[in-house]
Amino acid sequence: MTIQLIKPTKVLEKEYQAFYLEWKRSGEKLMPWIIKKFPDDIDRFLQFIDDNEKGVNLPDGWVPDSTFWLVKDRLIIGVVNIRHQLTEMLLSIGGHIGYGIRPSERRKGYGTKILELALLEANKLDINKALVTCDSDNIGSQKAILHNKGIEDQEFVEDDGTVVKRFWIEL
């Protein structure tokens, strides 16, 4: 059973729908943000991802990004989104890499794996030092980041009081 990052593909449309619906039923916040985009229209979703990676039709203030699925056999375990550069906002709370693992597959080491593989992809984008952030109460994500050699930096407090931990990883 190979675990790998792949570009989203129409071939796994039904698997992605199952991934999305599981997460929605959990009632948890969809992370990373890309999961919320066009879950019922795979062609539109794939075009959006392709445009974002090429920097086409980006909203003001947005940067190009790349999206990958973490797949084991045909099961989509997680999603990662890699921003190619940082804006002032991303420097505070978003970072270069945002990822999420489907609820039923957590606590199995997949957070560590998706981040490890995402760092390899980030390096291909000439990112030499990646910023990864997580909420202070997300212990699993903190462990994954530290396991991938994250060095803690100054925390950031959002307007709603959420404390965001920030980590830098040398590539």
Secondary structure, DSSP 8 states (H G I E B T S, - for coil): --EEEE---GGGHHHHHHHHHHHHHHT---SSGGGGS-TT-HHHHHHHHHHHHHT-S--TT---EEEEEEEETTEEEEEEEEESS--HHIIIII-SEEEEE-GGGTTSSHHHHHHHHHHHHHHHTT-SEEEEEEETT-HHHHHHHHHTT-EE---EE-TTS-EEEEEEEE-
